[in-house]
């Protein structure tokens, strides 16, 4: 259902607009240069997939992207494994033992730089919380769940700069 909803360029463009701002169906239709009935049909498909939420204020309906659902969809493709670790080990020590994880040292700090050859910036969560400690300083003291997440660059703003004068 979700992939069907994402199989249309029009619906993807709608989601892009709704990720930036809330819209009425008529506003979406105008922004995309399509008729209101066609826009409404596309919105229904996105709502059915729970990718779009609708708020009603009297007769006014306002649409927005359901970001939690979009993130949930992406999370489906993550890999899970279970490993035994010694009490007091740092998360970084454990990750060095996991196949496909590449660590890089910069000064006195070490960082995850790729997982399964997927380079990028990574953060970690412990039991759903973002610790305020570097990954090599966090010590594992009890059973729990650690998630390593790649920061995916999502374009929020693009700026084109032109330098005046000079060479």
C-alpha positions, 0 to 999 in steps of 0.5 A, spaced: 500 500 500 505 504 501 509 503 495 503 504 491 502 510 494 509 512 492 509 510 485 506 516 482 510 522 481 504 527 483 504 523 489 511 524 491 511 531 489 505 532 494 508 529 499 514 534 498 510 540 498 506 537 505 513 536 508 514 543 508 507 546 509 500 544 510 495 545 504 488 545 502 486 540 497 485 546 492 492 549 494 495 542 492 492 542 486 494 549 484 501 548 486 501 542 482 497 544 476 492 539 476 485 539 477 482 539 484 478 532 483 485 529 481 488 532 487 483 529 491 484 522 488 491 522 490 490 525 497 486 519 498 491 514 496 496 518 500 491 518 506 489 510 505 497 509 506 497 513 512 502 518 509 498 524 509 494 526 515 488 531 515 485 536 520 478 538 520 476 545 522 469 546 521 468 545 513 476 546 512 480 540 511 488 541 512 493 536 510 500 535 512 505 529 511 505 524 516 513 524 518 513 519 523 510 514 518 515 516 513 520 514 518 517 508 520 517 506 512 525 507 512 526 503 518 523 497 515 529 496 511 534 496 517 538 490 519 537 487 526 542 482 530 543 479 537 550 479 540 553 478 547 557 483 550 561 483 556 559 488 562 562 495 561 564 494 554 563 501 550 559 501 544 564 502 540 568 496 542 562 492 540 561 495 534 568 493 532 566 486 532 560 487 528 562 485 521 561 491 516 562 496 521 568 501 519 571 505 524 575 511 523 580 515 528 580 522 528 585 525 533 583 521 540 576 520 538 573 514 533 567 514 529 563 509 525 564 512 518 560 506 514 556 500 515 556 495 510 560 500 505 554 505 506 559 511 508 556 517 512 555 520 519 552 515 524 548 517 531 546 512 536 541 511 541 540 506 547 533 504 548 530 509 544 534 515 547 540 519 545 545 519 550 549 525 551 556 521 551 561 519 545 560 512 542 567 510 545 565 513 552 558 509 553 559 503 557 554 497 557 552 495 563 545 492 562 541 488 557 538 493 552 537 495 545 542 499 541 540 502 534 546 505 530 542 510 525 545 513 519 544 521 518 540 521 511 541 528 508 534 531 506 534 537 503 531 542 507 534 548 503 538 550 497 542 556 496 546 558 490 551 563 492 554 568 487 560 572 489 560 579 487 567 582 485 574 579 486 576 573 482 
